[in-house]
C-alpha cells in the first residue's frame, strides 16, 4: 500500500511504525474471510482491510477523527484472526492500537461513552474495586431488563451469581516446589481474574509446584494494562505495565527467573508486547527482557514432565481463545496437554472465530458480542461435551453466560488430572468437594 506521510510526521515513532505496517498491506482481502465483525455485519468498513483504509486516511491527513471512523474502529474486537490469515505479515495489532491511542487523544466522545469507558478503566484493573462492583451488580441483576442502555444491561447480566472469596495465594510470596526444583518462575496473578475466579490461580500454583517449579508472586505486580491499552488509554496502561516490568525485572536480577507464567491469554499477548510498547521509553531494556521470558502456562507445562493419565470418561470441547491462537500463535499445546492427561478433546466448527468477549468488548458492543457468543456456544454444544475448556477468563465468562455446560480453565483440568481437587465449576454445589486453601501444603 502506498503511503504519503510527510518527513515531519515520520519523526513520530507511532506514525513511523504505522507507516511500516500500512506499506505491507497489499489489499488482498484475505483478512475479511476470518474477521468476525465482517461476518456478522457484512460491511467492508467493519473488516480489517476497511479499517486499514480508515486509519490510513485519518493518520495521513492528521485529522480529528470523525464519528464514522471511530464507530468502525470501536467495533474491532482485536481478535487478531486477520494477522493469522494475512499472507503479507501486516501487524494489524500495532496499527489498531496506535489508532485507538490517536482517537483517545483527539476525539471527544458523547458523554455516556466517556462515562462508561472511565468507569471501566477505574474499576476492572483493580480487584478490590471490581469485587465491590460485582457485589453491587449481583444485587442489580433482577433489574437488568429495565435498563434503557443495552450496555448497562450487559454489565448486570455478565455479573457472576457468586463472587468468590479472596484468595490469599495471590499475595506476594514464594511457593516451594515438591521435590527437586526444575524451574523458578513468577506467576502473574492479574486483576479481573482475581475478582471473578480465584480457582484458576490456585490450580496453577498447585500444578506448577507439583511439577517442580518454585513459584514467586512478585511484590508490586498486578494488572498487565491490556484493558486500558485497548481503550487507547496509553498513559494508564503504561503506568500499570511499568509496575509489572519493575517487579519482575527485580526478581530476574535477584534470584533469577526461567519464565513469567501467565494463565490469562489476553494478558499474555500484552505482556509479550511490552518490548514494543516501551521501545522508546526509559524502561525499554527491562521491558524487552520481561517480554522475552513471558510464557503462557501451556508453554511452561510443555517443558515440564506432565504425567500421562489414564483415559477418562469426560469429553472436553476446547475453545481456542483468540489471544492465544492468534495473538500468541499457540494452537496445539493446550489440546496436547489435555490429551496427555487422558481427556478426549474435541473442537467446535470455526474454532478460529472469536466468542465476542475481547476484554471489555462484550460490555461496550453487547449486540455484536451477543451474536458471536450465540454462534460460539452453538458450535461448542454441537460436540455434546461434558466440559468446555478455555485458557482465558474473559472467554470463560462470555461462554459460561450462554451455556449450561461447565466452563473450566485448562489448567484446572490438568491440576485435577494430576491429583488436585475437582474444579469447582464441575461440582453441583460449589462448596462441596475437596478444598485446598493452603497451597504451601497442597499435594
N, C-alpha and C positions, 0 to 999 in steps of 0.2 A: 504494500500500500504506500502510495506517495504521500509524504507529509510536507508541510510548509511552515514549520516553526522558524521563528527568527533566531539569529545568533543570541540575542538578549534573552529570549525565552529559554533557550537551551542551557543557560547558566544555572537554571533552577534544576536541582537533582531529580525532582519528581517529574518535571517535563522531560528531562533527558531520558529517564527510564521509560516513560510512556511512549516517547518517540521511537525508542528501540523496539518496543512491543508492537506498536502500530505498523512499523515497517515490515514486520514479519508476516502480517496478515495478507493473504492472497485472495480474499473474498470468496473462497471456495464454497462456503456454506455447509460444510460437513457438521459444524457445531449445531446447526439447527435440528438435526436428527436426534440429538441426545439432550436437548435443552428442555427441561420440564415446563418452564413457563411458556415456551413457544408451543409445546404440545397442548397445553391447556387453553391458551388464549389465541393461538393462530396468528399473531401479529408479528411481522418481521422485526419491529422495534422492541419486541419482547424476546428476542433471540440474541445470542452473543454478537453475531455479525451486526445486527441492527444497533445494539448498544455501543459497539465499537465506533460506528459511524457517528452516533450522537456525541460520544466522548471526544472523538477527534475534532468535530466541529466546535464543540464547547471550548476545548483547550487551545486549539489553534487560533481561534478568534478572541481568546482571553475575555470571554463574555460572561456576564452574570447568567447563571443557569436559569432556564425558564421552567415553568411548571410541567410542561410535556416531557422534557429531558429528565427532570427529577423523578417523575412518575415511573418512567421505564427503568431507570437505574434502581429505584427503590424496589421494583418488582423482581430484581435479580436475587436469586437465592444464595449466590456464591457457592453453589454445589460443586463447581469446577468440573462437571462432566465434559464441558467443552474442551478443557485442557487435555483430558484423556483422549478425546476424539481428534483434536487438531493435528493435521499432518505437518504443519509448519512450525510447531513449537511456540505458538502465541501464548505468552504468560498472562492470561486474562486476569488472574487473581491480583497481580500487582497493578494492572491497569484500572480495574474497577475500584480497588482500594484507594488509588490516587483520585479517581473521580469523586468518590464519596467524601474524601477529605476536602477537595475543592468545593463541592456543593455545600458542605457544612460551614465553610468559611464565607461563602458568598451568597447563599440563598436564604431568604427569610421565609421559613415555613409558616403555615397557618398556626394560630395559637394552640389549637388542640393537638396538632402534631408535635409542636415544640414541647408541650407539657408532657405528652406521653413518652417521648424519647428521653426527656430529662428524668422523669420518674424511673424509667427502666434502667438508665445509666447510673442512678444513685441508689438503686435497690439490689438489682441482680448480682453485681460483683461483690456484694458484701453479705456473707452468710447470715450474720445476726439480723440485719435489716430484712433480708429476704425471708428469713424464718418468721419474723413478725408479720410481714406482708402475707405470707401463706396462711397464717392463722386467721388473719382478717378475711382473706379470700374464701377460706373454708366456711366461715360464718355467712359470707355473702353469696355462696353458691345458689341457694334457693331463689335468689332474686335475679339471677343471670338473665333469664328470659325477658325481664322487664327493662334491661339496659338498652338505651337507644343507639349507642355506638357499638357496632359489632366487635370492635377491638376490646372494649371493656367486657363484653360477654365472653370473648375468647380467654381473657385473663382469668375470669372467675371459673370458667369451665375447665381450664387446664390445671387449676389448683388440685393437688392430691387430696384424697379423702382423709388421709392421715399424714401428719407431719412427723417425721422420725425424730427420736430423741437425739440430743447432741452426742457425738462420739468423741471421747477424749483421745482416741487414737489419732485424731487429726492435729493434736497439739504438737509443737516442736519437741522431738525426742528421737532416740535411736532404738531400733528393734534388732535384736541379735539373731543370727541365723541358727537353725537347728543343724548341728553337726559342723562340718568343715565349711568355712566361708569360701564361696566361689566368686562372689561379686560384692561390691559396695555400691549401692545406688541411692539416689534421692527420689522420693515419691512426691509427685505433685498432687496435693490433695484438692486443689481447685477452689471454687467459690460456690456456684449454684448447686453443684453436686453435693456439697456438704450440708445443704439445707433440704434438698429433695430426696436424697437416697444415701444414707451413711453406710449401707451394706456393701457398696462397691469398694470403697477404700479399705474397709475391714477385711473383705475377702482377698483383696490384692496383697495386703500386708501378711495375712496368713499364708497365702500361696507362695509369695516370694521368700519369706523366711523358712518355710518348709523345704524349699528347693535350694537353700544355701545362700541366700542374699542377706547381707546386713543392709537394713533399710533406714534411711535418715529422712525425717520430716524436718526440713530446714527452717530455722528461725527467720522470719521475715518474708517467706514465700507465700503467695496467695493467688489471686486472680491472674490469669495469663494475659488479660487485656483484650481477648477476642471480641467480647460482646460490644465494647465501646469502639473498638477498632473498626468493626463492620458498620457502625453508625457514622463513621467519619470523624469521630471524636478523638483525634490523634493525640492530643496532649494528655487526655485522660488515660488512653490505652498505653501510651509510652510510660506514663508515671507508674502504673501498676506493673507493667512488664519490667521496668527497671528494678523494682524491689526483688523480683524473682532472679534477675540476672545477678544482682549483687549477692543474694543469699546463696545461690547455687555455685557461683564462682568462688565464694569464700570456702565452701566445702571442697571444691576441686583443689584449691590451693592448700588447704589444711591437711586433711586425711585422704583426699583423692576420691574421685567418683568414676565408676565404669559406665554409668548411664544415669540419665534423668528419666524416670519412668512416668509415663502419662497414660492414664486409663480413660480419658475422655478425648476422643479423636479430634473433636473440634479444637480443643486446647492444643493438642499435639501439632496440628497443622500450623498454628500460630507460633508456638514456641520454636518449631523448626525454621520459622521465617524471621526469628529475632535478628539474625545476622544481617538480613536485608533491611529490616525496619530501622536498625540502629547504625546503618553503614556510614552515616555522616555525623554521628554523634560521639561524645566522649567515651561512651561505653561500647564502641564498635568492636574492639578486640574481645572483650569479655562476652558480648552478645554472640559473636561468632563461635566462641569456644563452647558456650552453652548449647547453641543450636547443633553443633557437631556431635554432641553426645545425647541429645534428646531422642527418646525412642518410645514408640507405642509399647504398651505392656506385652502385646503379642510378639513384638520383635525380641524383647528380652527373654520371654519364655521359650522362644525357639532356640536360644543359646544355652538354656538350662536343660537338665535331664528330666523332663516331664515323664513320669512313668506311664507305660501303656496300660490302659484299663480294659477290663472285660467288657464285652458287648452289653449295652444297656437297652432297656425297653423304650426309652424316650426318643422321639424323633424331634430334632431341633431344626426349625426353619431359621436360617441365618440371614439377618438383614445387614447388608453391607452399608455402613454409614458413608455418606459422600466424602466427608473429610478424611476418612481412612482410605477408601478405594481410589478416589480422585485426587484429594489433597496430598496424601502421603504415598500414594501408589502401593498400598499394602492390600493385596487382593486375596491371597490364599492362606496366610498364616493363621488367622482365627479359625478357619474351617479345618486346617490341618491339625491344629491343637485339639479341637473338639473331637475330631475323628480318632486321634491318638488316645484320647481319654475314654473312648468306647461309645460315643454317641453316633447315631445315624443323622447325618446332616443333609438337608435339602435346601434349595434356593428357589425363591419366587421368580416368576417371569419378570422380565425387565428389571433385573436387580440393580442395574446401573442408574435407575431413576430415583430422585430424591423423595423422601417421605413427607417433605414440607415443613420440617421443624426449623432447621437452619438458624440456630441461635434464637434471636427474637423475631424471626420472620413470621412464625405462627401467631404471634401477638399483634404484629403490625400489618400483616397481609392475611387475615384469617380466611377470607373467601378462597383465595388461590391455594393457601395451605390446606384448607379442608378438602378440596378436591384431590390434592396429591395424597393426603392421608387416606382418603377413602379408597383410592386405587391401590396404594401400598398394602393396606390391610386386606383388601380383597385378594390380592395375589399371594399374600402370605397365608391366609386362611385356606386358600385353594389347595395347599400342600398338606392340609389336615395335621398340623404339627401339635405335639404335646406342649412345646415351649418355643417361644421366639427369642433368639439371642441377638444382641447388638453390642457394639463397643462404644456407644456414645449416649450420655444421659439425655440429651435433647431428643434423639430418636426414640429412646425408650419411653419418655413421657408422651411423645406425639402418638406413637403406635399404640401404647397402652391405653390411651384415652378412647381408642376406637375399636378395641377387641377385648374379648373375654379370655383369650389365651394368655397365660403368664408371660410377661416380657422380662427377661433376665439378662444381666450383663454376662458376656462371655467368661470373664474371669471368675464370676460367682459359680458358674457351672464347672469350671476347671478346679476350683477350690473344693467344691462338693465331691467331685470325682476322685480327689486325692486325699480325702479324709476330713474335709471341713463339713459344716452344717448344711442342711438342706436350704437352698436360697429362700429367704422369707416370702418372696413373691409366689413361690410354688406351694406354700402352706395354706390350707383352708383358713386357718387362724394365724394371723401374723405373729401372735405372741406364743404360738405353740412351737414345739420342736426345740432342738438344742440351741443354746445361746452361747456365744463366746465373747464376753465383754472385755476380757483382759487378754490382749494378743501376746503379751510377753510370755504367757504360759500356755498359749494355744498350740495344739499339735500341728 
